[in-house]
Structures are given as structure tokens and as C-alpha cells.
Amino acid sequence: MKKILIVIPFGIGDALLTTPMVAALKEKFPAVTVSYLTSAKAALFLKNDSRLDKVFTYDRDEFVAVYRESPWKFLLKWRKFIRDLRSERFDAAFDLSLNAGIGFALRIAGIPRRIGYNHKGRGRFLTESVALKGYANRHVAEHHFDLLRFVGIDQVPGDTKFCVSAQDKAWAGQFLSKNGLGEAAVIGFFLGGGASFGKGGEGRRWPPESYAQLA
């Protein structure tokens, strides 16, 4: 294999848990190029990863909004989306979307091997699949590595990798220095999350009191 696409059109955390796959694929196939199809939010950090060839963005809500505006504009946008994928001539795609529509898109984009999860019967356009009822009993990254066995990789996941741009590092250094924290050990807390999950997302957020106790 020469060109691989990883499809994870969800949030930043979901994409982060797929980064051990990149390391494993590069180790098994040193000459392979790896690209991503992901959300605009996740693309912000994946684009900083020098191991990746390209990062394509897919926003389902954006496609829905265009369709409501004009079915014709939707068809044009969909056609361009498929054409962009087809032009890359990927040998294989690891589809982690749990979405039959994405699987269909990968098929008509001419990707010969489409490896992913058959969750609730949504894997009908995949060429190789693993039955999945839910990410239970094991770390999500370990579930993802079940899919790598189809390309001869049988190992446990390594570390995740969150790549930060030089510009962001410079900003952080200036912020810490400005606030007298240049030499200090700093722990940051982000009291958010769940917004991209949609309805019921607040159930994924840890209570502020728990953050206070942890601090």
C-alpha cells in the first residue's frame, strides 16, 4: 500500500485517539502516505502533524445547510467532495465514522479497500469490517487496532500525539512569561467539551465541583 486515508469526522478527542494508528502504519509501511478526513475542529491540530500528507475536512452540518439552501448546490458540493477524494487514488481507507453514507462516498470515490466497523448494519459498503456494538471493556484505541490486523499489524497501541504549531508554542511562552509563570510547572484545566456531540452533550461534561476537587 502507498496511500491510506483515515476517516474520523468527529471531535478533537476522537481524532487524537486515532494517532497511534499513524505511527503503526508508518512502522509497517515506511513509504506509505497517510491522510485524514475529519472535522474542521480536529483538522486544526492534525494539520500540525508532519507525518501526515493531507487533511481533508468534512462537516455534515455544512452539507445539510447547503442542501436546505439548494439541492443543486448540494449536488455540486458533493461532486467536488468525491472528486477530491478520487483524485488522491487512495489504496485503502480506515473508516471510523460508523456512517453508511461515508462508506458509500468512499466506495464511489474508487477506494478499493474500505476497512471499518459494522455498527448497527452501517458497514455494508466496507470491504472488510469488524462487528462493533460499542466501545466497551477496552480503550477506544485498542478497538481501532483491531482494524489494523487486516493489513498485517498485530500490536498494542502506542502513545497518542497532539502536535502544536510553533506559533501556538510562542504564544504560550509569552503568556506564561507575562503572568510570571515562565519558570513554574503549570497545569491547565479546560472546563468544556460535549458541544460537538449535539443534543445531550451536557451529559459528557464533568461537573465544576469535580474539577475543583481534582485541583
VENGIDA-V145305 format. One record per pair of residues at least 4 apart in sequence whose C-alpha atoms are under 6 Angstrom apart, sorted by the first residue. I is the first residue (numbers start at 1). J is the second residue. If there is no record, write none. Layout:
i->(I,I)
j->(J,J)
This chain:
i->(2,3,3,3,3,4,4,4,4,5,5,5,5,6,6,6,7,7,7,7,8,8,8,9,9,10,11,12,17,19,20,20,20,20,25,26,33,34,34,35,35,35,35,36,36,37,37,38,38,39,39,39,40,43,48,48,49,66,67,67,75,82,85,86,90,91,92,92,92,93,94,94,95,95,96,99,100,103,104,106,107,113,114,114,115,115,115,116,117,117,117,117,118,118,118,118,118,118,119,135,148,149,149,174,176,176,177,177,194,194,195,197)
j->(32,32,33,90,91,34,90,92,93,34,35,36,93,36,93,94,36,37,95,96,38,96,97,38,39,39,42,42,141,160,157,158,159,160,29,30,53,52,53,52,53,54,55,55,56,56,57,57,58,57,58,59,57,47,163,165,163,74,71,74,79,109,109,109,111,111,111,113,114,114,115,116,115,116,116,122,122,125,125,111,111,127,126,127,126,128,129,129,129,130,131,132,122,123,129,130,131,132,132,140,153,153,154,178,181,182,181,182,201,204,201,201)
